[in-house]
Amino acid sequence: MNAPFNLFTRSTNTENTQTLPMLHSNNLFALGREIRIMHAGEEYRLRLTRNNRLILTK
């Protein structure tokens, strides 16, 4: 993982005892209510709604 480690915490999944990285939404949306995500050459948008829901669109 090439992201700054202080953005991530470790979370234990109790179902299969795997340790997975966790990125908190307050870090993602620190500068606004929408972010762009580049994946496999495609741009996606992750938006935080007024009802505190997440919407991912291509």
N, C-alpha and C positions, 0 to 999 in steps of 0.2 A: 504494500500500500504506500503510495507516494504522498498522501495527504498529511498535513501536520497532525501529529498524534494527539495534541491537546484538544482537537475537535471531537475525538472519539473516546468512548468509554468501552469497557468490556462488559458484556451481559451474558449470563449463563442461561442457556435454554434447558429447562428442567426436564423436558420430554426425552431428549437424547444426550443430555449432558455436554453438548457442544458449546464452546465459547465463541460468540459472535461479536464483531465490532458493532457499536451503536453510535449513530450520529444524531444529536438532539436537534429538534426542529428550531429551537430558539437560536442555535448557531447558524442554521441555514437561512433563516429569515431575519437576521440581525440588521440588514440594510433595507429591507422592504418586505412586501407581501407576496412577491413573485421572484422565482429564480429560473435561469435557463440551465439545462443539463445537456451536454453533448455526449451522445452515445452512438458508437458505430457510424460516425459521420452524419447523424441525424440530430436535430435540435428538438428538445422537449421542454415544456414549461411546467413547473410545479408551482401551484398557486395556493395560498392560504385564504380561505373564504371568510366572510363575515361571521359565519357560524363555527369558525375554527375547524373546518374540514380541509382536507388536502385534495386537490384535483390535479392530475397529471394529464397533459395533452401533448399531442405530437404536432 
